[in-house]
Each structure stands twice: as C-alpha cells, then as structure tokens.
Amino acid sequence: MNEIIRAREALTTLTPLKMNCGKLCGGACCQPDPEEDGENGMLLFPFEEELYREPIEGFPFHLADDDTLFPGGKRLVCEGKCVREHRPLACRIFPLRMRVEMADGKPAVTPEPDPRAWYICPILEQGGMRAMSGEFIAAVKAAGEALVQDETTLQALLNEQRMIDETRHL
C-alpha cells in the first residue's frame, strides 16, 4: 500500500502542462463516452481501491469490478468532477502510461503516451511528450518506480503492457 501512496503523492499537483490542461479540451478525459453506457471509468492500481472504500465529500463515484489487469481489480466510475487530491492514479498520469519492461531481471519504467488517450487528448496531437512539462514526465517515472517495488502491482503493469502490445499488433 505504501507504493501506491508514494506514486499518488508524486503526482498530487502536477499536470501534463504548467496550466490546467482540461481548459484546452473541455475536460475531455473526465467525460463519459456518449456512445457507451457511461460506465467507462478508470482502472485502479492494486490496493488503490482501499482509498475509495468510504464516500468522499464533493466526489461522487462508485467502484465496479474489472479484472482487466489483475484478479479482483476495480474501476472507479465518477461523474466527471472530483476533488483533485482524490483523483485515481490513472487520472493523475493521463495521457501517459508507465511502460514496464524487464531488463536483467529488474523492472525498467519509461513514461510514454498512452495509446488509449490519442482519441481524446489534444496534447498528444499537438506535440506529444515534447509539449508536456518535464516535471510531470519525471513524476510519472517516479510513480512507476515506486509501483514496481510491489510484486502484485508489477504484474498488473506487465499485464497492461502485454495488452497494449497485443493491441498495437492487430
């Protein structure tokens, strides 16, 4: 659990730009997909659901079961508005993800654009990582390095990596 706390703390106030990037796109990443059932939400990292067991004032949400990355996984579904310090880690790192590869038996973390973000995040189209704050990118890396210290979270990140790699080869 300490790893998830450290990862979240690394990104408490940082965003991809030195300003509120949601002003560029109208908070597109916080809006439910109108073509779906509005239940899309954000996958929680292992142990992160513990932080959402109780209601949070000003942050309407619910948890849904989602075994996409690990057995017993959860997805946080909100109404598009939150108290920023309670955002899930997946929201904090968006539109990046933590690419994890094993090098000499040790996990190596590299922040990269999340391919699932391309269709809604204008930052990726308008400069990609070059347009993002270096401080934000470094914090995503630091968060990933904290997370891979836990075996369950490492496996979830490797599962995500396999899923994304398979999608790229379709």
Secondary structure as the mmCIF struct_conf table of DSSP 4:
data_model
#
loop_
_struct_conf.conf_type_id
_struct_conf.id
_struct_conf.beg_label_comp_id
_struct_conf.beg_label_asym_id
_struct_conf.beg_label_seq_id
_struct_conf.end_label_comp_id
_struct_conf.end_label_asym_id
_struct_conf.end_label_seq_id
HELX_RH_AL_P HELX_RH_AL_P1 ASN A 2 ALA A 10
TURN_TY1_P TURN_TY1_P1 LEU A 11 LEU A 11
BEND BEND1 THR A 12 THR A 13
BEND BEND2 PRO A 16 MET A 19
TURN_TY1_P TURN_TY1_P2 CYS A 21 CYS A 21
HELX_RH_AL_P HELX_RH_AL_P2 GLY A 22 CYS A 25
TURN_TY1_P TURN_TY1_P3 GLY A 26 GLY A 26
BEND BEND3 GLY A 27 GLY A 27
HELX_RH_3T_P HELX_RH_3T_P1 ALA A 28 CYS A 30
BEND BEND4 GLN A 31 GLN A 31
HELX_LH_PP_P HELX_LH_PP_P1 PRO A 32 ASP A 33
TURN_TY1_P TURN_TY1_P4 PRO A 34 ASP A 37
BEND BEND5 GLY A 38 GLY A 38
STRN STRN1 MET A 42 LEU A 43
HELX_LH_PP_P HELX_LH_PP_P2 LEU A 44 PHE A 45
TURN_TY1_P TURN_TY1_P5 PRO A 46 PHE A 47
HELX_RH_3T_P HELX_RH_3T_P2 GLU A 48 TYR A 52
BEND BEND6 ARG A 53 GLU A 54
STRN STRN2 ILE A 56 ILE A 56
TURN_TY1_P TURN_TY1_P6 GLU A 57 GLY A 58
STRN STRN3 PHE A 59 PHE A 59
STRN STRN4 PHE A 61 ASP A 65
BEND BEND7 THR A 68 PHE A 70
TURN_TY1_P TURN_TY1_P7 PRO A 71 GLY A 72
STRN STRN5 LYS A 74 CYS A 78
BEND BEND8 GLY A 80 GLY A 80
HELX_RH_3T_P HELX_RH_3T_P3 ARG A 84 HIS A 86
HELX_RH_AL_P HELX_RH_AL_P3 LEU A 89 ILE A 93
TURN_TY1_P TURN_TY1_P8 PHE A 94 PRO A 95
STRN STRN6 LEU A 96 ALA A 103
TURN_TY1_P TURN_TY1_P9 ASP A 104 GLY A 105
STRN STRN7 LYS A 106 PRO A 113
HELX_RH_3T_P HELX_RH_3T_P4 PRO A 115 ALA A 117
TURN_TY1_P TURN_TY1_P10 TRP A 118 ILE A 120
HELX_RH_AL_P HELX_RH_AL_P4 PRO A 122 GLU A 125
TURN_TY1_P TURN_TY1_P11 GLN A 126 GLY A 127
HELX_RH_3T_P HELX_RH_3T_P5 GLY A 128 ALA A 131
BEND BEND9 MET A 132 MET A 132
HELX_RH_AL_P HELX_RH_AL_P5 GLY A 134 LEU A 147
TURN_TY1_P TURN_TY1_P12 VAL A 148 GLN A 149
BEND BEND10 ASP A 150 ASP A 150
HELX_RH_AL_P HELX_RH_AL_P6 GLU A 151 ARG A 168
TURN_TY1_P TURN_TY1_P13 HIS A 169 HIS A 169
#
